[in-house]
Amino acid sequence: MVGANAYLTPGGRAPCQGFAPHYDDIEAFILQLEGSKHWRVYPPMSMAETLPRESSRDFTEDEIREIKPVIDVELGPGDILYMPRGWIHQANTCHGGKHSLHLTVSAMQNWSWVDLLDIIMPMALESAAASDTSYNLRQGLPRNFISYMGVMYDQTVPEGIKQAVGESNGMQTDDGNENKNISLKKMQSKFHDEATTRIMRVCKEALNLITAGCDQIGKRFLSDRLPPAFSNVESSLSSENRNENGGKIWPNSMVRLIRPDIARLVLEDGKAILYHCADNSRVYHGNPLSPLEFEIDDAPAIEMLLTTKEPHWICVKDLIHGDIEDKMEITQSLYDEGILALLPIN
């Protein structure tokens, strides 16, 4: 996902600053358009704040005073500055009274491995729990497990702390508790083994859902993005111009996806579902995705249509499907939806 924001900072006798020092959850490219601006960029404060998933709060000058800026530069018209996700920055206009206008182009928001796994792991847990070949995730938890599991029963707590706790509670700390501790360790070990087996079962399921997870994050991207702005050439080949290019699909019609990556085929609930962004609103999520539903045996033909991109064309009769009528009907549906280009017949 790529976005862009314009920032205008007024000039004045003293330097003006719009935002306090902070870091963002995006990769940022600063394009200085008018005036000049003084930028200071600092490395992340810790490993935990490296490549963050969320933007930071505002920092005070005291908090960053001891951090040496990696970049300390004045940008003028035409200059570009790149700031990785999580790098602290602040900027102000320069002396001289002139305003500053810059464009921030952002990328990679919510587009990391953890975001993909955030989709895959819940799917894997649900799939493993619903398995018709194993019910171990649906089994009840061991009886009284909360009486021996948890930090208060953790045998790795330093001995000095356990003795102090025992003495303060009037508990025995001699060999009289040895047998009890051995029994406790056995129950804890068994519980850990059973939990590990089930966790590994979910992880194994997750490995089978990588493709499905990519489809889901791809579908989310289609939902989040702006609608495509078709060029005059693209529009002339689309269903918007059917009076000129005919608009009727025949076995010898030549077609292709009107714009790369505007549509995606996924398999859901035993159906071939096609999602696209051609009807998206310019208002964020103003129009929900309206998918097209097909039978599973239509999927190979749809895949061929969606993967045929400029400058290539594909003939309808060459689509993978057993029935020419179905080939024409599938292609007509996608063309009428506005996502296929039709080569005019001379």
Summary of the structure (lengths in Angstrom):
residues: 346
radius of gyration: 30.0
end to end distance: 39.3
largest distance: 97.7
contacts: 924
relative contact order: 0.11
helix: 38%
strand: 20%
